Amino acid sequence: MELSARNNLKGRIKDIKTNEINAEVLLDIGGQEMCSTITAGSVKRMNLKVGDEVSALVKASSVVIGK
């Protein structure tokens, strides 16, 4: 599969919080945390669990940098 997203970050699922519609998936990516909001259906369909190794694919038209 080819993707237009250039940023492919590998990490592990640290926590999953779901409701009827959405899920927050907290990832540990090299000691940094990233949170992704996906559908609860996707969590179930992909059988995502805490500890799973996953990839976070990021496609953004703008990235905010602070100093």
Distance bins in CASP14 RR format, pairs under 12 A and 6 or more apart:
PFRMAT RR
TARGET T0000
AUTHOR 0000-0000-0000
RMODE 2
METHOD distances of the structure
MODEL  1
1 8 0 0 0 0 0 1 0 0 0 0 0
1 55 0 0 0 0 0 1 0 0 0 0 0
1 57 0 0 0 0 0 1 0 0 0 0 0
2 57 0 0 0 0 0 1 0 0 0 0 0
3 55 0 0 0 0 0 1 0 0 0 0 0
3 57 1 0 0 1 0 0 0 0 0 0 0
3 58 0 0 0 0 0 1 0 0 0 0 0
3 59 0 0 0 0 1 0 0 0 0 0 0
4 57 0 0 0 0 1 0 0 0 0 0 0
4 58 0 0 0 0 0 1 0 0 0 0 0
4 59 1 0 0 1 0 0 0 0 0 0 0
4 60 0 0 0 0 0 1 0 0 0 0 0
4 61 0 0 0 0 0 1 0 0 0 0 0
5 55 0 0 0 0 1 0 0 0 0 0 0
5 56 0 0 0 0 1 0 0 0 0 0 0
5 57 1 0 1 0 0 0 0 0 0 0 0
5 58 1 0 0 1 0 0 0 0 0 0 0
5 59 1 1 0 0 0 0 0 0 0 0 0
5 60 0 0 0 0 1 0 0 0 0 0 0
5 61 0 0 0 0 0 1 0 0 0 0 0
6 57 0 0 0 0 1 0 0 0 0 0 0
6 58 0 0 0 0 1 0 0 0 0 0 0
6 59 1 0 0 1 0 0 0 0 0 0 0
6 60 0 0 0 0 1 0 0 0 0 0 0
6 63 0 0 0 0 0 1 0 0 0 0 0
7 29 0 0 0 0 0 1 0 0 0 0 0
7 34 0 0 0 0 0 1 0 0 0 0 0
7 55 0 0 0 0 1 0 0 0 0 0 0
7 56 1 0 0 1 0 0 0 0 0 0 0
7 57 1 0 0 1 0 0 0 0 0 0 0
7 58 1 1 0 0 0 0 0 0 0 0 0
7 59 1 0 0 1 0 0 0 0 0 0 0
7 60 0 0 0 0 1 0 0 0 0 0 0
7 63 0 0 0 0 1 0 0 0 0 0 0
8 29 0 0 0 0 0 1 0 0 0 0 0
8 54 0 0 0 0 0 1 0 0 0 0 0
8 55 1 0 1 0 0 0 0 0 0 0 0
8 56 1 0 0 1 0 0 0 0 0 0 0
8 57 1 0 1 0 0 0 0 0 0 0 0
8 58 0 0 0 0 1 0 0 0 0 0 0
8 59 0 0 0 0 0 1 0 0 0 0 0
9 27 1 0 0 1 0 0 0 0 0 0 0
9 28 0 0 0 0 0 1 0 0 0 0 0
9 29 1 0 1 0 0 0 0 0 0 0 0
9 30 0 0 0 0 1 0 0 0 0 0 0
9 31 0 0 0 0 0 1 0 0 0 0 0
9 32 0 0 0 0 1 0 0 0 0 0 0
9 33 0 0 0 0 0 1 0 0 0 0 0
9 34 1 0 0 1 0 0 0 0 0 0 0
9 36 0 0 0 0 0 1 0 0 0 0 0
9 53 0 0 0 0 0 1 0 0 0 0 0
9 54 0 0 0 0 1 0 0 0 0 0 0
9 55 1 0 0 1 0 0 0 0 0 0 0
9 56 1 0 1 0 0 0 0 0 0 0 0
9 57 1 0 0 1 0 0 0 0 0 0 0
9 58 1 0 0 1 0 0 0 0 0 0 0
10 27 0 0 0 0 1 0 0 0 0 0 0
10 28 0 0 0 0 0 1 0 0 0 0 0
10 29 1 0 0 1 0 0 0 0 0 0 0
10 30 0 0 0 0 1 0 0 0 0 0 0
10 31 0 0 0 0 0 1 0 0 0 0 0
10 34 0 0 0 0 0 1 0 0 0 0 0
10 52 0 0 0 0 0 1 0 0 0 0 0
10 53 1 0 0 1 0 0 0 0 0 0 0
10 54 1 0 0 1 0 0 0 0 0 0 0
10 55 1 0 1 0 0 0 0 0 0 0 0
10 56 1 0 0 1 0 0 0 0 0 0 0
10 57 0 0 0 0 0 1 0 0 0 0 0
11 25 0 0 0 0 0 1 0 0 0 0 0
11 26 0 0 0 0 0 1 0 0 0 0 0
11 27 1 0 1 0 0 0 0 0 0 0 0
11 28 1 0 0 1 0 0 0 0 0 0 0
11 29 1 0 1 0 0 0 0 0 0 0 0
11 30 1 0 0 1 0 0 0 0 0 0 0
11 31 0 0 0 0 1 0 0 0 0 0 0
11 32 0 0 0 0 1 0 0 0 0 0 0
11 33 0 0 0 0 0 1 0 0 0 0 0
11 34 0 0 0 0 1 0 0 0 0 0 0
11 36 0 0 0 0 0 1 0 0 0 0 0
11 51 0 0 0 0 1 0 0 0 0 0 0
11 52 0 0 0 0 1 0 0 0 0 0 0
11 53 1 0 0 1 0 0 0 0 0 0 0
11 54 1 0 0 1 0 0 0 0 0 0 0
11 55 1 0 0 1 0 0 0 0 0 0 0
11 56 1 0 0 1 0 0 0 0 0 0 0
11 57 0 0 0 0 0 1 0 0 0 0 0
12 25 0 0 0 0 0 1 0 0 0 0 0
12 26 0 0 0 0 1 0 0 0 0 0 0
12 27 1 0 0 1 0 0 0 0 0 0 0
12 28 1 0 1 0 0 0 0 0 0 0 0
12 29 0 0 0 0 1 0 0 0 0 0 0
12 30 0 0 0 0 1 0 0 0 0 0 0
12 31 0 0 0 0 1 0 0 0 0 0 0
12 32 0 0 0 0 0 1 0 0 0 0 0
12 33 0 0 0 0 0 1 0 0 0 0 0
12 34 0 0 0 0 0 1 0 0 0 0 0
12 48 0 0 0 0 0 1 0 0 0 0 0
12 49 0 0 0 0 0 1 0 0 0 0 0
12 50 0 0 0 0 1 0 0 0 0 0 0
12 51 1 0 1 0 0 0 0 0 0 0 0
12 52 1 0 0 1 0 0 0 0 0 0 0
12 53 1 0 1 0 0 0 0 0 0 0 0
12 54 1 0 0 1 0 0 0 0 0 0 0
12 55 0 0 0 0 0 1 0 0 0 0 0
12 56 0 0 0 0 0 1 0 0 0 0 0
13 23 0 0 0 0 0 1 0 0 0 0 0
13 24 0 0 0 0 0 1 0 0 0 0 0
13 25 1 0 0 1 0 0 0 0 0 0 0
13 26 1 0 0 1 0 0 0 0 0 0 0
13 27 1 0 0 1 0 0 0 0 0 0 0
13 28 1 0 0 1 0 0 0 0 0 0 0
13 29 0 0 0 0 0 1 0 0 0 0 0
13 33 0 0 0 0 0 1 0 0 0 0 0
13 34 0 0 0 0 0 1 0 0 0 0 0
13 35 0 0 0 0 0 1 0 0 0 0 0
13 36 0 0 0 0 1 0 0 0 0 0 0
13 38 0 0 0 0 0 1 0 0 0 0 0
13 43 0 0 0 0 1 0 0 0 0 0 0
13 46 0 0 0 0 0 1 0 0 0 0 0
13 47 0 0 0 0 0 1 0 0 0 0 0
13 48 1 0 0 1 0 0 0 0 0 0 0
13 49 1 0 0 1 0 0 0 0 0 0 0
13 50 1 0 1 0 0 0 0 0 0 0 0
13 51 1 0 1 0 0 0 0 0 0 0 0
13 52 1 0 1 0 0 0 0 0 0 0 0
13 53 0 0 0 0 1 0 0 0 0 0 0
13 54 1 0 0 1 0 0 0 0 0 0 0
13 55 0 0 0 0 0 1 0 0 0 0 0
13 56 0 0 0 0 0 1 0 0 0 0 0
14 24 0 0 0 0 0 1 0 0 0 0 0
14 25 0 0 0 0 1 0 0 0 0 0 0
14 26 1 0 1 0 0 0 0 0 0 0 0
14 27 1 0 0 1 0 0 0 0 0 0 0
14 28 1 0 1 0 0 0 0 0 0 0 0
14 29 0 0 0 0 1 0 0 0 0 0 0
14 30 0 0 0 0 0 1 0 0 0 0 0
14 31 0 0 0 0 1 0 0 0 0 0 0
14 32 0 0 0 0 0 1 0 0 0 0 0
14 33 1 0 0 1 0 0 0 0 0 0 0
14 34 0 0 0 0 1 0 0 0 0 0 0
14 35 0 0 0 0 1 0 0 0 0 0 0
14 36 0 0 0 0 0 1 0 0 0 0 0
14 48 0 0 0 0 0 1 0 0 0 0 0
14 49 0 0 0 0 0 1 0 0 0 0 0
14 50 1 0 0 1 0 0 0 0 0 0 0
14 51 1 0 0 1 0 0 0 0 0 0 0
14 52 0 0 0 0 0 1 0 0 0 0 0
14 53 0 0 0 0 0 1 0 0 0 0 0
14 54 0 0 0 0 0 1 0 0 0 0 0
15 23 0 0 0 0 0 1 0 0 0 0 0
15 24 1 0 0 1 0 0 0 0 0 0 0
15 25 1 0 0 1 0 0 0 0 0 0 0
15 26 1 0 1 0 0 0 0 0 0 0 0
15 27 0 0 0 0 1 0 0 0 0 0 0
15 28 0 0 0 0 1 0 0 0 0 0 0
15 33 0 0 0 0 1 0 0 0 0 0 0
15 34 0 0 0 0 0 1 0 0 0 0 0
15 35 0 0 0 0 1 0 0 0 0 0 0
15 36 0 0 0 0 0 1 0 0 0 0 0
15 43 0 0 0 0 0 1 0 0 0 0 0
15 48 0 0 0 0 0 1 0 0 0 0 0
15 49 0 0 0 0 0 1 0 0 0 0 0
15 50 1 0 0 1 0 0 0 0 0 0 0
15 51 0 0 0 0 1 0 0 0 0 0 0
15 52 0 0 0 0 0 1 0 0 0 0 0
16 22 0 0 0 0 0 1 0 0 0 0 0
16 23 1 0 1 0 0 0 0 0 0 0 0
16 24 1 0 0 1 0 0 0 0 0 0 0
16 25 1 0 1 0 0 0 0 0 0 0 0
16 26 1 0 0 1 0 0 0 0 0 0 0
16 27 0 0 0 0 0 1 0 0 0 0 0
16 35 0 0 0 0 0 1 0 0 0 0 0
16 36 0 0 0 0 0 1 0 0 0 0 0
16 37 0 0 0 0 0 1 0 0 0 0 0
16 38 0 0 0 0 1 0 0 0 0 0 0
16 40 0 0 0 0 1 0 0 0 0 0 0
16 41 0 0 0 0 0 1 0 0 0 0 0
16 42 0 0 0 0 0 1 0 0 0 0 0
16 43 1 0 0 1 0 0 0 0 0 0 0
16 44 0 0 0 0 0 1 0 0 0 0 0
16 46 0 0 0 0 0 1 0 0 0 0 0
16 47 0 0 0 0 0 1 0 0 0 0 0
16 48 1 0 0 1 0 0 0 0 0 0 0
16 49 1 0 0 1 0 0 0 0 0 0 0
16 50 1 0 0 1 0 0 0 0 0 0 0
16 51 0 0 0 0 1 0 0 0 0 0 0
16 52 0 0 0 0 1 0 0 0 0 0 0
16 54 0 0 0 0 0 1 0 0 0 0 0
17 23 1 0 0 1 0 0 0 0 0 0 0
17 24 1 0 1 0 0 0 0 0 0 0 0
17 25 0 0 0 0 1 0 0 0 0 0 0
17 26 1 0 0 1 0 0 0 0 0 0 0
17 35 0 0 0 0 1 0 0 0 0 0 0
17 36 0 0 0 0 0 1 0 0 0 0 0
17 37 0 0 0 0 1 0 0 0 0 0 0
17 38 0 0 0 0 0 1 0 0 0 0 0
17 40 0 0 0 0 0 1 0 0 0 0 0
17 43 0 0 0 0 1 0 0 0 0 0 0
17 48 0 0 0 0 0 1 0 0 0 0 0
17 50 0 0 0 0 0 1 0 0 0 0 0
18 24 1 0 0 1 0 0 0 0 0 0 0
18 25 0 0 0 0 1 0 0 0 0 0 0
18 26 0 0 0 0 0 1 0 0 0 0 0
18 37 0 0 0 0 0 1 0 0 0 0 0
18 38 0 0 0 0 1 0 0 0 0 0 0
18 39 0 0 0 0 1 0 0 0 0 0 0
18 40 1 0 1 0 0 0 0 0 0 0 0
18 41 0 0 0 0 1 0 0 0 0 0 0
18 42 0 0 0 0 0 1 0 0 0 0 0
18 43 1 0 0 1 0 0 0 0 0 0 0
18 44 0 0 0 0 1 0 0 0 0 0 0
18 48 0 0 0 0 1 0 0 0 0 0 0
18 49 0 0 0 0 0 1 0 0 0 0 0
19 37 0 0 0 0 0 1 0 0 0 0 0
19 39 0 0 0 0 0 1 0 0 0 0 0
19 40 1 0 0 1 0 0 0 0 0 0 0
19 41 0 0 0 0 0 1 0 0 0 0 0
19 43 0 0 0 0 0 1 0 0 0 0 0
20 39 0 0 0 0 0 1 0 0 0 0 0
20 40 1 0 0 1 0 0 0 0 0 0 0
20 41 0 0 0 0 1 0 0 0 0 0 0
20 43 0 0 0 0 0 1 0 0 0 0 0
20 44 0 0 0 0 0 1 0 0 0 0 0
21 37 0 0 0 0 0 1 0 0 0 0 0
21 38 0 0 0 0 0 1 0 0 0 0 0
21 39 1 0 0 1 0 0 0 0 0 0 0
21 40 1 0 1 0 0 0 0 0 0 0 0
21 41 0 0 0 0 1 0 0 0 0 0 0
21 42 0 0 0 0 0 1 0 0 0 0 0
21 43 0 0 0 0 0 1 0 0 0 0 0
22 35 0 0 0 0 0 1 0 0 0 0 0
22 36 0 0 0 0 0 1 0 0 0 0 0
22 37 1 0 1 0 0 0 0 0 0 0 0
22 38 1 0 0 1 0 0 0 0 0 0 0
22 39 1 0 0 1 0 0 0 0 0 0 0
22 40 1 0 0 1 0 0 0 0 0 0 0
22 41 0 0 0 0 1 0 0 0 0 0 0
22 42 0 0 0 0 1 0 0 0 0 0 0
22 43 0 0 0 0 1 0 0 0 0 0 0
23 35 0 0 0 0 0 1 0 0 0 0 0
23 36 0 0 0 0 1 0 0 0 0 0 0
23 37 1 0 0 1 0 0 0 0 0 0 0
23 38 1 0 1 0 0 0 0 0 0 0 0
23 39 1 0 0 1 0 0 0 0 0 0 0
23 40 1 0 1 0 0 0 0 0 0 0 0
23 41 1 0 0 1 0 0 0 0 0 0 0
23 42 1 0 0 1 0 0 0 0 0 0 0
23 43 1 0 1 0 0 0 0 0 0 0 0
23 44 0 0 0 0 1 0 0 0 0 0 0
23 45 0 0 0 0 0 1 0 0 0 0 0
23 46 0 0 0 0 0 1 0 0 0 0 0
23 48 0 0 0 0 1 0 0 0 0 0 0
23 49 0 0 0 0 0 1 0 0 0 0 0
24 33 0 0 0 0 0 1 0 0 0 0 0
24 34 0 0 0 0 0 1 0 0 0 0 0
24 35 1 0 1 0 0 0 0 0 0 0 0
24 36 1 0 0 1 0 0 0 0 0 0 0
24 37 1 0 1 0 0 0 0 0 0 0 0
24 38 0 0 0 0 1 0 0 0 0 0 0
24 39 0 0 0 0 0 1 0 0 0 0 0
24 40 0 0 0 0 0 1 0 0 0 0 0
24 43 0 0 0 0 1 0 0 0 0 0 0
24 48 0 0 0 0 0 1 0 0 0 0 0
25 33 0 0 0 0 0 1 0 0 0 0 0
25 34 0 0 0 0 1 0 0 0 0 0 0
25 35 1 0 0 1 0 0 0 0 0 0 0
25 36 1 0 1 0 0 0 0 0 0 0 0
25 37 1 0 0 1 0 0 0 0 0 0 0
25 38 1 0 0 1 0 0 0 0 0 0 0
25 39 0 0 0 0 0 1 0 0 0 0 0
25 40 0 0 0 0 0 1 0 0 0 0 0
25 41 0 0 0 0 0 1 0 0 0 0 0
25 42 0 0 0 0 1 0 0 0 0 0 0
25 43 1 0 0 1 0 0 0 0 0 0 0
25 46 0 0 0 0 1 0 0 0 0 0 0
25 48 1 0 0 1 0 0 0 0 0 0 0
25 49 0 0 0 0 0 1 0 0 0 0 0
25 50 0 0 0 0 1 0 0 0 0 0 0
25 51 0 0 0 0 0 1 0 0 0 0 0
25 52 0 0 0 0 1 0 0 0 0 0 0
25 54 0 0 0 0 1 0 0 0 0 0 0
25 56 0 0 0 0 1 0 0 0 0 0 0
26 32 0 0 0 0 0 1 0 0 0 0 0
26 33 1 0 0 1 0 0 0 0 0 0 0
26 34 1 0 0 1 0 0 0 0 0 0 0
26 35 1 0 1 0 0 0 0 0 0 0 0
26 36 0 0 0 0 1 0 0 0 0 0 0
26 37 0 0 0 0 0 1 0 0 0 0 0
26 38 0 0 0 0 0 1 0 0 0 0 0
26 48 0 0 0 0 0 1 0 0 0 0 0
26 50 0 0 0 0 1 0 0 0 0 0 0
26 51 0 0 0 0 0 1 0 0 0 0 0
26 54 0 0 0 0 0 1 0 0 0 0 0
26 56 0 0 0 0 0 1 0 0 0 0 0
27 33 1 0 0 1 0 0 0 0 0 0 0
27 34 1 0 1 0 0 0 0 0 0 0 0
27 35 1 0 0 1 0 0 0 0 0 0 0
27 36 1 0 0 1 0 0 0 0 0 0 0
27 37 0 0 0 0 0 1 0 0 0 0 0
27 38 0 0 0 0 0 1 0 0 0 0 0
27 48 0 0 0 0 0 1 0 0 0 0 0
27 50 0 0 0 0 0 1 0 0 0 0 0
27 51 0 0 0 0 1 0 0 0 0 0 0
27 52 0 0 0 0 1 0 0 0 0 0 0
27 53 0 0 0 0 0 1 0 0 0 0 0
27 54 1 0 0 1 0 0 0 0 0 0 0
27 55 0 0 0 0 1 0 0 0 0 0 0
27 56 1 0 1 0 0 0 0 0 0 0 0
27 57 0 0 0 0 0 1 0 0 0 0 0
27 58 0 0 0 0 0 1 0 0 0 0 0
28 34 0 0 0 0 1 0 0 0 0 0 0
28 35 0 0 0 0 0 1 0 0 0 0 0
28 50 0 0 0 0 0 1 0 0 0 0 0
28 51 0 0 0 0 1 0 0 0 0 0 0
28 52 0 0 0 0 0 1 0 0 0 0 0
28 53 0 0 0 0 0 1 0 0 0 0 0
28 54 0 0 0 0 0 1 0 0 0 0 0
28 56 0 0 0 0 0 1 0 0 0 0 0
29 35 0 0 0 0 0 1 0 0 0 0 0
29 36 0 0 0 0 0 1 0 0 0 0 0
29 53 0 0 0 0 0 1 0 0 0 0 0
29 54 0 0 0 0 1 0 0 0 0 0 0
29 55 0 0 0 0 1 0 0 0 0 0 0
29 56 1 0 0 1 0 0 0 0 0 0 0
29 58 0 0 0 0 0 1 0 0 0 0 0
30 53 0 0 0 0 0 1 0 0 0 0 0
30 56 0 0 0 0 0 1 0 0 0 0 0
32 56 0 0 0 0 0 1 0 0 0 0 0
33 56 0 0 0 0 0 1 0 0 0 0 0
34 54 0 0 0 0 0 1 0 0 0 0 0
34 55 0 0 0 0 0 1 0 0 0 0 0
34 56 1 0 1 0 0 0 0 0 0 0 0
34 57 0 0 0 0 0 1 0 0 0 0 0
34 58 0 0 0 0 1 0 0 0 0 0 0
35 56 0 0 0 0 1 0 0 0 0 0 0
36 42 0 0 0 0 1 0 0 0 0 0 0
36 43 0 0 0 0 0 1 0 0 0 0 0
36 46 0 0 0 0 0 1 0 0 0 0 0
36 48 0 0 0 0 0 1 0 0 0 0 0
36 54 0 0 0 0 1 0 0 0 0 0 0
36 55 0 0 0 0 0 1 0 0 0 0 0
36 56 1 0 0 1 0 0 0 0 0 0 0
36 57 0 0 0 0 1 0 0 0 0 0 0
36 58 0 0 0 0 1 0 0 0 0 0 0
37 43 0 0 0 0 0 1 0 0 0 0 0
38 44 0 0 0 0 0 1 0 0 0 0 0
38 45 0 0 0 0 0 1 0 0 0 0 0
38 46 0 0 0 0 1 0 0 0 0 0 0
38 48 0 0 0 0 1 0 0 0 0 0 0
38 54 0 0 0 0 0 1 0 0 0 0 0
38 56 0 0 0 0 0 1 0 0 0 0 0
38 57 0 0 0 0 0 1 0 0 0 0 0
39 45 0 0 0 0 1 0 0 0 0 0 0
39 46 0 0 0 0 0 1 0 0 0 0 0
39 48 0 0 0 0 0 1 0 0 0 0 0
40 46 0 0 0 0 0 1 0 0 0 0 0
40 48 0 0 0 0 0 1 0 0 0 0 0
41 47 0 0 0 0 0 1 0 0 0 0 0
41 48 0 0 0 0 1 0 0 0 0 0 0
42 48 1 0 0 1 0 0 0 0 0 0 0
42 54 0 0 0 0 0 1 0 0 0 0 0
43 49 0 0 0 0 1 0 0 0 0 0 0
43 50 0 0 0 0 0 1 0 0 0 0 0
43 52 0 0 0 0 0 1 0 0 0 0 0
43 54 0 0 0 0 0 1 0 0 0 0 0
46 52 0 0 0 0 1 0 0 0 0 0 0
46 54 0 0 0 0 1 0 0 0 0 0 0
46 55 0 0 0 0 0 1 0 0 0 0 0
47 54 0 0 0 0 0 1 0 0 0 0 0
48 54 1 0 0 1 0 0 0 0 0 0 0
END
